[in-house]
Amino acid sequence: MLKNVLTAKEVAEYLEVHVTMIYRLLKNKQIPAFRLGSDWRFNIESIDEWRRAREREVGENSDGGAGLVLGERSGSGARK
């Protein structure tokens, strides 16, 4: 049974990224989440909607390549 609410570790596994990426996105307010006491929780439906929106952004701003951009580093020297 798939849970509706995930921990940071579980959402990292779900998105196949390192948990550090999840905390970076939280710090930058780039991922939907809520606090439960001192812990972060993620509604899986909100995460799926957020992921689809990010995939659309990548599709609109790319030259046809596929992918999901989860976070950007400022000052990383990356060119667009």
Backbone bond lengths (Angstrom), bond angles and torsions (degrees), N, CA, C in turn:
res aa  C-N    CA-C-N  psi(-1)  N-CA   C-N-CA  omega(-1)  CA-C   N-CA-C  phi
1 M - - - 1.453 - - 1.533 109.22 -
2 L 1.306 116.28 130.11 1.463 122.12 179.26 1.522 109.16 -84.17
3 K 1.331 116.24 129.60 1.460 121.17 179.53 1.521 110.19 -78.49
4 N 1.328 116.18 151.07 1.461 120.80 177.31 1.518 112.56 -83.87
5 V 1.333 117.28 -25.84 1.457 121.99 -178.25 1.523 108.34 -119.57
6 L 1.341 115.63 128.71 1.458 121.50 -176.02 1.520 111.03 -117.22
7 T 1.324 116.20 155.46 1.462 122.61 171.23 1.527 108.32 -83.48
8 A 1.326 116.47 172.60 1.473 120.76 177.56 1.528 110.19 -60.46
9 K 1.309 117.03 -42.60 1.470 120.56 179.40 1.532 110.70 -63.36
10 E 1.318 116.70 -43.04 1.463 120.27 -179.08 1.524 111.85 -67.11
11 V 1.339 117.77 -39.98 1.464 119.27 179.08 1.528 110.38 -69.05
12 A 1.329 117.34 -33.03 1.466 120.39 175.40 1.524 110.19 -63.15
13 E 1.308 116.75 -43.98 1.466 120.51 177.85 1.526 110.29 -64.73
14 Y 1.326 116.95 -41.46 1.460 122.47 -179.85 1.527 111.26 -60.87
15 L 1.346 116.05 -41.55 1.470 120.90 -179.43 1.525 112.85 -88.91
16 E 1.334 115.93 -4.19 1.461 122.50 179.51 1.526 111.70 59.98
17 V 1.334 115.11 47.84 1.464 122.66 174.33 1.523 107.93 -131.13
18 H 1.322 116.39 167.94 1.462 120.58 177.39 1.531 108.99 -76.13
19 V 1.302 116.49 147.35 1.465 121.16 -178.86 1.533 111.24 -58.83
20 T 1.327 117.89 -27.55 1.464 121.37 176.68 1.528 110.79 -59.76
21 M 1.319 117.33 -37.74 1.466 121.56 177.34 1.527 110.26 -62.35
22 I 1.310 117.71 -40.05 1.464 121.43 179.44 1.524 109.86 -62.73
23 Y 1.333 117.00 -45.98 1.465 120.15 179.42 1.529 111.75 -65.71
24 R 1.322 117.66 -34.08 1.468 120.89 176.15 1.531 110.19 -65.11
25 L 1.322 116.41 -43.34 1.461 120.38 177.72 1.531 110.97 -63.94
26 L 1.330 116.86 -38.90 1.468 120.73 176.58 1.525 110.86 -62.27
27 K 1.315 115.96 -46.54 1.468 121.19 -178.92 1.520 110.79 -57.88
28 N 1.328 116.33 -38.12 1.469 122.14 -178.54 1.525 113.00 -91.32
29 K 1.337 116.19 6.53 1.478 122.56 179.38 1.515 111.55 54.76
30 Q 1.343 115.76 45.01 1.457 121.19 -177.19 1.529 113.11 -109.41
31 I 1.322 117.93 4.18 1.456 120.87 -178.40 1.525 108.26 -139.86
32 P 1.340 117.94 137.60 1.467 119.59 -178.83 1.530 111.37 -71.37
33 A 1.314 115.39 129.15 1.463 120.92 -178.28 1.519 109.03 -160.50
34 F 1.321 115.39 168.16 1.459 120.76 175.17 1.520 108.96 -143.98
35 R 1.302 115.35 158.72 1.464 121.41 -179.78 1.516 109.78 -91.46
36 L 1.311 114.85 140.41 1.453 122.84 171.12 1.521 104.40 -126.41
37 G 1.329 116.00 95.83 1.462 119.96 -170.36 1.511 108.24 68.88
38 S 1.319 116.52 -123.11 1.468 119.90 179.12 1.529 112.21 -99.29
39 D 1.320 116.93 1.09 1.469 121.84 -177.11 1.519 111.46 -102.62
40 W 1.327 114.87 150.47 1.461 121.49 175.66 1.518 109.42 -89.66
41 R 1.313 115.95 143.36 1.461 122.59 175.01 1.525 108.54 -132.56
42 F 1.324 114.83 154.44 1.462 122.18 -174.84 1.518 109.45 -132.56
43 N 1.317 116.08 126.80 1.456 121.22 175.01 1.525 107.17 -79.37
44 I 1.307 117.25 124.28 1.470 120.36 -174.31 1.524 112.16 -62.50
45 E 1.339 117.48 -33.80 1.464 119.59 178.23 1.529 110.84 -66.75
46 S 1.331 116.87 -39.27 1.472 120.59 176.72 1.522 110.98 -66.16
47 I 1.321 116.55 -38.62 1.469 120.81 178.41 1.524 110.22 -65.01
48 D 1.326 117.20 -43.39 1.467 120.06 178.60 1.522 111.36 -62.57
49 E 1.332 116.86 -42.30 1.464 121.08 178.44 1.532 110.45 -64.55
50 W 1.331 116.53 -44.32 1.465 121.93 178.06 1.532 110.45 -60.61
51 R 1.323 117.10 -43.85 1.465 121.84 -179.79 1.531 110.88 -62.92
52 R 1.336 116.63 -44.42 1.472 119.64 178.59 1.529 110.99 -61.83
53 A 1.331 117.08 -40.46 1.468 120.41 178.40 1.528 110.60 -63.51
54 R 1.326 116.98 -41.97 1.468 121.06 178.42 1.526 110.67 -64.46
55 E 1.322 116.97 -39.30 1.466 120.13 178.81 1.524 110.55 -65.01
56 R 1.347 117.00 -38.20 1.471 120.26 176.83 1.522 110.45 -64.21
57 E 1.353 117.26 -42.15 1.465 121.35 177.89 1.520 110.86 -58.56
58 V 1.317 116.66 -45.30 1.457 121.36 -179.65 1.525 109.69 -63.71
59 G 1.321 116.88 -42.54 1.458 121.07 179.69 1.515 112.77 -63.31
60 E 1.323 116.84 -37.78 1.462 121.36 -179.48 1.520 112.37 -75.02
61 N 1.329 117.15 -28.05 1.461 121.20 -174.67 1.519 113.75 -104.76
62 S 1.319 117.95 9.29 1.462 118.84 -176.75 1.516 110.70 -113.62
63 D 1.311 114.27 175.29 1.454 120.75 178.75 1.523 111.24 -97.77
64 G 1.323 116.58 30.46 1.451 120.52 177.59 1.506 113.96 104.75
65 G 1.318 118.51 -7.81 1.452 121.24 178.22 1.511 111.05 -73.03
66 A 1.308 116.53 151.60 1.457 121.05 178.89 1.512 109.33 -96.80
67 G 1.300 116.15 154.60 1.455 119.33 175.18 1.503 111.98 155.82
68 L 1.309 114.25 172.97 1.451 122.16 -179.73 1.515 107.86 -130.58
69 V 1.311 116.07 119.59 1.450 120.73 178.81 1.517 107.13 -96.96
70 L 1.334 116.85 112.78 1.450 120.36 -176.46 1.514 113.15 -88.92
71 G 1.290 118.16 -32.90 1.459 120.35 -178.08 1.509 110.41 -158.55
72 E 1.313 114.89 156.42 1.456 119.66 177.79 1.498 108.66 -124.29
73 R 1.296 116.61 145.37 1.463 121.55 174.03 1.510 108.34 -97.29
74 S 1.300 115.77 130.91 1.458 118.26 176.37 1.519 108.83 -78.24
75 G 1.316 115.16 139.99 1.452 120.06 178.70 1.520 113.86 73.23
76 S 1.316 117.75 20.37 1.462 120.01 -177.89 1.510 112.58 -81.82
77 G 1.330 116.60 -9.48 1.451 119.80 179.49 1.514 112.81 81.88
78 A 1.330 117.10 6.87 1.461 120.19 179.42 1.522 109.53 -72.46
79 R 1.298 114.84 139.13 1.463 120.36 178.51 1.492 109.51 -99.33
80 K 1.324 114.85 147.41 1.475 120.28 178.78 1.504 109.48 -104.02
